[in-house]
Amino acid sequence: MTTAKRSKVLILGTSEVEEELATSFRHLGYEVQVGTFAEGAPGAMTPDITVAGEGTDLAKLRELVETSGCELFPTVEACRMTRNREGVRRTAAEELGLPTMAYQFADSLEALETCAEEVGYPLVVKPGRSTAGEGQSVVREPQELRAAWAKAHAASESESGESEPVAVEQYIDFDYEVTILTVRSIDPATGELATWFCEPIGTRHANGKLVEAWQPAELSQAAADNARSIAARISGAIAGRGVYSIELFVDGDEVYFSQATPRPDADGLLTRNTQRVDQFDLHARATAGLPIDVTLTSPGAATFLHGVNPTTKQIAQAMAVEEVTVQVHEDTVMVLATADTIEEARERAAGAARYLEVGE
């Protein structure tokens, strides 16, 4: 009896996202290597699939594809398009005609001052690359621009010292933010590439950081249709297979594109408790071209705590709340709750989180 040769996947990156994806691929029977080009990856491995984390060197990705013949997700072009706000925003607004906030990009304080006059106050200044909310500022008057520039510019710098132009965006008092996890894989019924949508995830930020998420977010039928249309078009433009985190602003029935990430991110962490298949398993399945299941199994919510270091006793108190789990990440503690309704799930998560915020 011979043993079938296992397919190999190389996962480039060192964050918790890559660690979670490694587990998901192992559960699918893949031989998995996790590392970075700087650490010598892929070494002796010739991968069948390579999954690139955020910020991976594009030239080295091209070389890897050429020498190994592996499938790469996201593709080099997708990585290039989405690695900074300018690339994905111009694709969305100028090439696809998707609705967005009025925006400009500035590579100096002087340019920022000019952009602010064109966009108008109030406005939002954001780092040029995705930073999970770090470095963002709402600016209501010109004298606040210098501090906003310094904050966004610092957050825009990569480890090599390179910096992307900062984004200047019209500020509106929208109803809420939502993320549509959009999945592209092979439909087993047709053998063709197809798109699936997870239920909308509502998000809330404070001081530029994610503090709450819930699923499903309540949208009007018109807003839900608009959200899925935008998600389908931008993920189609990015191309490839996998999970795409599409961030949107919702104002009544109107929906505006904000950002797209061609991989799982923090907004979708609660899918571990709300969906039959979570975002990491979906990404692994999709890149492998396997069947997709986006079934929501329970309404749920997550509260994110930053800068806390709870004791075991505090975690036990939080987990004693009905249908609550606690996960401690590198710099965030996440409190997850499920319930029969979104309102109850949000209340449970917030209530349990209070046990972790108080000192012993």
C-alpha positions as CSV (number, residue, x, y, z in Angstrom):
1,M,0.0,0.0,0.0
2,T,1.4,3.4,-1.0
3,T,0.8,6.7,0.8
4,A,-0.4,9.6,-1.3
5,K,2.0,12.5,-1.6
6,R,0.7,15.4,0.4
7,S,0.4,18.8,-1.3
8,K,2.6,21.5,0.1
9,V,1.7,25.1,1.1
10,L,4.1,27.9,2.0
11,I,2.7,30.6,4.3
12,L,4.7,33.8,4.3
13,G,4.4,35.9,7.4
14,T,4.8,35.8,11.2
15,S,1.5,37.2,12.5
16,E,-1.3,35.4,14.2
17,V,-3.1,35.4,10.9
18,E,-0.5,33.2,9.3
19,E,-0.4,30.9,12.4
20,E,-4.2,30.4,12.2
21,L,-4.0,29.7,8.4
22,A,-1.3,27.1,9.0
23,T,-3.6,25.2,11.3
24,S,-6.4,25.5,8.8
25,F,-4.3,24.1,6.0
26,R,-3.0,21.2,8.2
27,H,-6.6,20.2,8.8
28,L,-7.0,19.9,5.1
29,G,-4.1,17.5,4.8
30,Y,-1.4,19.9,3.5
31,E,2.3,19.8,4.5
32,V,2.8,23.4,5.8
33,Q,5.8,25.6,6.2
34,V,5.4,29.0,7.8
35,G,8.2,31.6,7.5
36,T,9.5,34.7,5.7
37,F,12.0,35.3,2.9
38,A,14.3,36.9,5.5
39,E,14.3,33.6,7.4
40,G,15.2,31.6,4.3
41,A,11.8,30.4,3.2
42,P,11.0,28.3,1.3
43,G,14.3,26.5,1.8
44,A,14.2,23.0,0.3
45,M,10.4,23.1,-0.1
46,T,8.8,23.4,-3.5
47,P,5.3,24.6,-2.6
48,D,2.2,23.8,-4.6
49,I,0.5,26.9,-3.0
50,T,2.0,30.0,-1.5
51,V,-0.1,32.3,0.7
52,A,1.5,35.7,1.1
53,G,1.0,37.8,4.3
54,E,0.8,41.5,4.3
55,G,3.9,43.4,3.3
56,T,5.7,40.5,1.6
57,D,8.4,41.5,-0.9
58,L,6.8,41.6,-4.4
59,A,10.0,40.9,-6.4
60,K,10.7,37.8,-4.3
61,L,7.1,36.6,-4.8
62,R,7.5,36.9,-8.6
63,E,10.8,35.0,-8.4
64,L,9.2,32.3,-6.3
65,V,6.3,31.8,-8.7
66,E,8.7,31.7,-11.7
67,T,11.1,29.2,-10.1
68,S,8.6,26.9,-8.3
69,G,5.5,27.2,-10.6
70,C,3.3,27.4,-7.4
71,E,-0.1,29.1,-7.3
72,L,0.2,32.4,-5.3
73,F,-2.6,33.9,-3.2
74,P,-3.1,36.8,-3.2
75,T,-1.4,37.2,-6.6
76,V,1.5,39.6,-7.1
77,E,-0.8,42.1,-8.7
78,A,-3.4,41.8,-5.9
79,C,-0.6,42.4,-3.3
80,R,0.6,45.5,-5.2
81,M,-3.0,46.9,-5.6
82,T,-3.9,46.4,-1.9
83,R,-0.7,47.1,-0.1
84,N,-1.5,50.8,0.2
85,R,-4.7,52.8,0.4
86,E,-4.0,54.8,-2.8
87,G,-3.8,51.7,-5.0
88,V,-7.1,50.1,-3.9
89,R,-8.9,53.4,-3.6
90,R,-8.1,54.5,-7.1
91,T,-9.0,51.1,-8.4
92,A,-12.4,51.3,-6.7
93,A,-13.3,54.9,-7.5
94,E,-11.5,55.6,-10.8
95,E,-11.5,52.2,-12.5
96,L,-14.7,50.6,-11.1
97,G,-16.7,53.7,-10.4
98,L,-17.6,52.6,-6.9
99,P,-19.1,55.1,-4.5
100,T,-16.4,56.4,-2.0
101,M,-15.9,59.4,0.2
102,A,-14.2,62.3,-1.5
103,Y,-10.4,61.7,-1.1
104,Q,-6.9,62.9,-1.8
105,F,-3.4,61.6,-1.1
106,A,-0.6,63.7,0.4
107,D,3.2,63.1,0.6
108,S,4.0,66.2,2.7
109,L,2.4,68.5,5.2
110,E,2.2,71.2,2.6
111,A,0.4,68.8,0.2
112,L,-1.9,67.7,3.1
113,E,-2.9,71.4,3.7
114,T,-3.8,71.7,0.0
115,C,-5.8,68.4,0.0
116,A,-7.7,69.5,3.1
117,E,-8.9,72.6,1.3
118,E,-10.1,70.5,-1.6
119,V,-11.8,67.8,0.5
120,G,-13.2,70.2,3.1
121,Y,-13.6,70.0,6.9
122,P,-14.2,67.9,8.8
123,L,-12.0,65.2,7.3
124,V,-10.1,62.1,8.3
125,V,-6.3,61.7,7.9
126,K,-5.3,58.0,7.6
127,P,-1.9,56.3,7.1
128,G,-1.2,55.3,3.6
129,R,-1.2,51.6,4.4
130,S,-3.6,49.5,6.3
131,T,-2.8,49.7,10.0
132,A,-5.9,48.3,11.7
133,G,-6.9,51.9,12.7
134,E,-3.6,53.0,14.1
135,G,-2.6,56.6,13.1
136,Q,-6.0,57.9,12.1
137,S,-7.2,61.3,13.1
138,V,-10.5,63.3,12.6
139,V,-9.5,66.9,11.7
140,R,-12.0,69.6,12.2
141,E,-9.9,72.7,11.7
142,P,-6.6,73.6,9.9
143,Q,-4.5,73.9,13.0
144,E,-5.0,70.2,13.7
145,L,-3.4,69.2,10.4
146,R,0.3,69.2,11.7
147,A,-0.4,66.7,14.5
148,A,-2.6,64.5,12.2
149,W,0.2,64.5,9.5
150,A,2.8,63.4,12.1
151,K,0.6,60.6,13.4
152,A,-0.4,59.2,10.0
153,H,3.0,59.6,8.4
154,A,4.7,57.7,11.3
155,A,2.1,54.9,11.0
156,S,2.7,54.8,7.2
157,E,6.3,53.9,7.5
158,S,7.4,50.3,6.7
159,E,10.1,48.4,8.5
160,S,12.5,49.5,5.8
161,G,11.7,53.2,6.5
162,E,9.7,53.7,3.3
163,S,6.5,55.7,3.7
164,E,3.3,55.8,1.6
165,P,1.3,59.0,1.0
166,V,-1.3,59.6,3.7
167,A,-5.0,59.5,2.8
168,V,-7.2,62.5,3.2
169,E,-10.9,61.5,3.3
170,Q,-14.2,63.4,3.6
171,Y,-15.8,62.8,7.0
172,I,-19.4,62.0,7.2
173,D,-21.5,61.0,10.2
174,F,-22.5,57.6,8.8
175,D,-24.8,55.1,10.5
176,Y,-22.1,52.5,11.0
177,E,-19.2,50.5,9.4
178,V,-19.6,47.0,8.1
179,T,-17.2,44.4,6.7
180,I,-18.4,41.9,4.1
181,L,-16.2,38.8,4.1
182,T,-16.3,37.9,0.5
183,V,-15.1,34.4,-0.6
184,R,-13.9,33.4,-4.1
185,S,-13.4,29.7,-4.8
186,I,-14.4,27.0,-7.3
187,D,-18.1,26.1,-7.4
188,P,-18.2,22.3,-7.4
189,A,-21.5,22.4,-9.3
190,T,-20.0,24.2,-12.2
191,G,-16.3,23.9,-11.9
192,E,-16.1,27.7,-12.3
193,L,-14.9,30.5,-10.1
194,A,-17.7,31.8,-7.9
195,T,-18.3,34.3,-5.1
196,W,-19.9,33.8,-1.7
197,F,-20.8,36.5,0.9
198,C,-20.7,36.0,4.7
199,E,-23.4,37.8,6.6
200,P,-22.4,41.5,7.2
201,I,-20.2,42.2,10.2
202,G,-20.9,45.5,12.0
203,T,-17.8,47.2,13.5
204,R,-17.1,50.0,15.9
205,H,-13.8,51.9,16.4
206,A,-12.5,54.2,19.1
207,N,-9.3,56.1,18.9
208,G,-8.6,54.4,15.6
209,K,-8.8,50.9,17.1
210,L,-11.4,48.1,16.6
211,V,-13.4,47.8,19.9
212,E,-16.5,45.9,18.9
213,A,-17.8,43.7,16.1
214,W,-21.1,41.9,15.6
215,Q,-22.7,39.5,13.1
216,P,-25.1,39.8,11.4
217,A,-25.3,43.6,11.1
218,E,-28.8,44.8,10.3
219,L,-28.9,46.4,6.9
220,S,-31.9,47.5,4.8
221,Q,-32.5,45.3,1.7
222,A,-31.2,48.1,-0.5
223,A,-28.1,48.6,1.6
224,A,-27.4,44.9,1.7
225,D,-27.7,44.6,-2.1
226,N,-25.4,47.6,-2.5
227,A,-22.9,46.2,-0.1
228,R,-22.7,42.8,-1.9
229,S,-22.4,44.5,-5.3
230,I,-19.5,46.6,-4.1
231,A,-17.8,43.6,-2.5
232,A,-18.3,41.5,-5.6
233,R,-16.8,44.1,-7.9
234,I,-13.8,45.0,-5.9
235,S,-12.9,41.4,-5.1
236,G,-13.3,40.6,-8.7
237,A,-10.9,43.4,-9.6
238,I,-8.4,42.1,-7.1
239,A,-8.9,38.6,-8.6
240,G,-7.6,35.3,-7.4
241,R,-9.1,33.0,-4.8
242,G,-9.5,33.4,-1.0
243,V,-11.2,35.6,1.6
244,Y,-11.5,39.3,1.0
245,S,-12.3,41.6,3.8
246,I,-14.3,44.5,2.3
247,E,-14.8,47.5,4.6
248,L,-17.7,49.8,3.9
249,F,-19.5,52.8,5.3
250,V,-23.3,52.6,5.5
251,D,-25.6,55.7,5.6
252,G,-29.2,54.6,5.3
253,D,-29.5,52.8,2.0
254,E,-26.3,54.3,0.7
255,V,-23.1,52.3,0.9
256,Y,-19.5,53.7,0.4
257,F,-16.4,51.7,-0.2
258,S,-13.6,52.2,2.3
259,Q,-10.9,49.5,2.1
260,A,-10.2,46.0,0.8
261,T,-7.8,43.4,2.2
262,P,-7.2,40.1,0.3
263,R,-7.0,38.0,3.4
264,P,-8.7,37.5,6.8
265,D,-8.4,40.3,9.3
266,A,-9.5,41.3,12.8
267,D,-13.0,42.2,11.8
268,G,-13.7,38.5,11.0
269,L,-12.3,36.9,14.2
270,L,-15.8,36.5,15.6
271,T,-16.7,34.1,12.8
272,R,-15.1,31.3,14.9
273,N,-18.2,31.4,17.0
274,T,-20.8,32.7,14.6
275,Q,-20.2,30.6,11.4
276,R,-20.1,26.9,10.6
277,V,-16.7,27.6,8.9
278,D,-14.6,30.5,10.2
279,Q,-12.6,33.0,8.1
280,F,-9.3,31.2,8.3
281,D,-10.8,27.8,7.2
282,L,-12.6,29.6,4.5
283,H,-9.4,31.2,3.2
284,A,-7.6,27.9,3.2
285,R,-10.5,26.2,1.4
286,A,-10.9,28.9,-1.1
287,T,-7.2,29.1,-2.0
288,A,-7.2,25.4,-2.5
289,G,-10.3,25.6,-4.7
290,L,-12.5,23.6,-2.3
291,P,-16.3,23.9,-1.6
292,I,-17.4,26.9,0.5
293,D,-19.9,27.1,3.3
294,V,-20.8,30.6,4.7
295,T,-23.7,29.5,6.9
296,L,-24.3,31.6,9.9
297,T,-25.0,29.4,12.9
298,S,-25.6,32.0,15.6
299,P,-25.8,35.7,16.1
300,G,-22.6,36.8,17.9
301,A,-20.5,39.8,19.0
302,A,-17.0,40.5,20.1
303,T,-15.6,43.2,22.4
304,F,-11.9,44.0,21.9
305,L,-9.8,45.2,24.8
306,H,-6.4,46.9,24.2
307,G,-3.7,47.3,26.8
308,V,-5.1,44.9,29.4
309,N,-3.4,41.9,31.0
310,P,-6.2,39.9,32.7
311,T,-5.5,37.3,35.4
312,T,-6.7,33.8,35.2
313,K,-9.3,34.7,37.8
314,Q,-10.6,37.5,35.7
315,I,-10.8,35.4,32.6
316,A,-12.8,32.8,34.6
317,Q,-15.2,35.4,35.7
318,A,-15.7,36.6,32.1
319,M,-16.2,33.1,30.8
320,A,-18.8,32.4,33.5
321,V,-21.1,34.7,31.5
322,E,-23.5,32.5,29.4
323,E,-22.1,31.7,25.9
324,V,-18.9,33.7,26.4
325,T,-15.4,32.7,25.5
326,V,-12.2,34.8,25.9
327,Q,-9.2,34.8,23.6
328,V,-5.9,36.5,24.5
329,H,-3.9,37.7,21.5
330,E,-0.6,39.4,21.2
331,D,-1.8,42.9,22.0
332,T,-5.6,42.4,22.3
333,V,-8.0,40.5,24.4
334,M,-11.2,39.4,22.6
335,V,-14.4,38.6,24.4
336,L,-16.8,36.6,22.2
337,A,-20.4,36.0,22.9
338,T,-23.3,34.3,21.1
339,A,-27.0,34.6,21.8
340,D,-30.5,34.3,20.2
341,T,-30.3,38.0,19.2
342,I,-27.5,40.5,18.3
343,E,-28.6,42.8,21.1
344,E,-28.2,40.1,23.7
345,A,-24.9,38.9,22.3
346,R,-23.5,42.5,22.4
347,E,-24.7,42.9,26.0
348,R,-23.1,39.6,27.0
349,A,-19.7,40.4,25.4
350,A,-19.6,43.9,26.9
351,G,-20.7,42.7,30.3
352,A,-18.1,39.9,30.4
353,A,-15.4,42.4,29.2
354,R,-15.9,44.5,32.3
355,Y,-14.5,41.7,34.4
356,L,-11.2,42.0,32.4
357,E,-10.9,45.8,32.7
358,V,-10.8,46.1,36.5
359,G,-7.7,45.7,38.5
360,E,-7.3,42.9,40.9
